[in-house]
């Protein structure tokens, strides 16, 4: 969905470095999510936010932190990257005010490689 | 943990044939959704079926839901090369409505 953007699209970094992945949306949605996808697996939820003041851990939050700077921006940080965090990372949004309120809209993904 | 498990993991069919993929899940749900992912890209929502619905159609897509068996199927009729992608089911349950995704079916349409 072009209304959900992620930066950077690709990133190679070294073990121990701090990395921030950013997500912005112009859909006006209140809910935002971060997922990671490993080869051959589905998406695993890292963190989710139902509004600016609401941050919740997902299934695999260890080693990650997030910040919801505004309704439109949700960033994911890896404080000290490790090789097994090499994965494809997706941001998604949803709108709690619609009938299909948990239909999610995904960004294009960030491919992160930790050496 | 994965709530949904898709079956088969991979499927190859000739263009024009119908493709069927299945999803089983473990706990009670409020709704079930199907998403498509083209290689390395973000997921795109295809269709949502609520727990009180048994069948739903959208274009060439037909989704069924059997809550007694905790399973769903996605049928794509008259397949096209552009349907080549991975397909994921996702379930929403509980009060907070976050989604839990399955492991996906990789569909290849042979021209």
HADDOCK unambig.tbl for C-alpha pairs under 7 A between the chains (distance, minus, plus):
assign (segid A and resid 40 and name CA) (segid B and resid 103 and name CA) 6.97 0.50 0.50
assign (segid A and resid 41 and name CA) (segid B and resid 103 and name CA) 4.86 0.50 0.50
assign (segid A and resid 42 and name CA) (segid B and resid 101 and name CA) 5.83 0.50 0.50
assign (segid A and resid 42 and name CA) (segid B and resid 102 and name CA) 5.40 0.50 0.50
assign (segid A and resid 42 and name CA) (segid B and resid 103 and name CA) 4.08 0.50 0.50
assign (segid A and resid 42 and name CA) (segid B and resid 104 and name CA) 6.15 0.50 0.50
assign (segid A and resid 43 and name CA) (segid B and resid 101 and name CA) 5.81 0.50 0.50
assign (segid A and resid 90 and name CA) (segid B and resid 42 and name CA) 6.93 0.50 0.50
assign (segid A and resid 102 and name CA) (segid B and resid 97 and name CA) 6.40 0.50 0.50
assign (segid A and resid 102 and name CA) (segid B and resid 98 and name CA) 7.00 0.50 0.50
assign (segid A and resid 103 and name CA) (segid B and resid 45 and name CA) 6.99 0.50 0.50
assign (segid A and resid 104 and name CA) (segid B and resid 45 and name CA) 6.95 0.50 0.50
assign (segid A and resid 105 and name CA) (segid B and resid 44 and name CA) 6.84 0.50 0.50
assign (segid A and resid 106 and name CA) (segid B and resid 42 and name CA) 5.38 0.50 0.50
assign (segid A and resid 106 and name CA) (segid B and resid 43 and name CA) 5.75 0.50 0.50
assign (segid A and resid 106 and name CA) (segid B and resid 44 and name CA) 6.87 0.50 0.50
assign (segid A and resid 107 and name CA) (segid B and resid 42 and name CA) 5.59 0.50 0.50
assign (segid A and resid 108 and name CA) (segid B and resid 41 and name CA) 5.35 0.50 0.50
assign (segid A and resid 108 and name CA) (segid B and resid 42 and name CA) 4.60 0.50 0.50
assign (segid A and resid 109 and name CA) (segid B and resid 41 and name CA) 6.37 0.50 0.50
assign (segid A and resid 109 and name CA) (segid B and resid 42 and name CA) 5.92 0.50 0.50
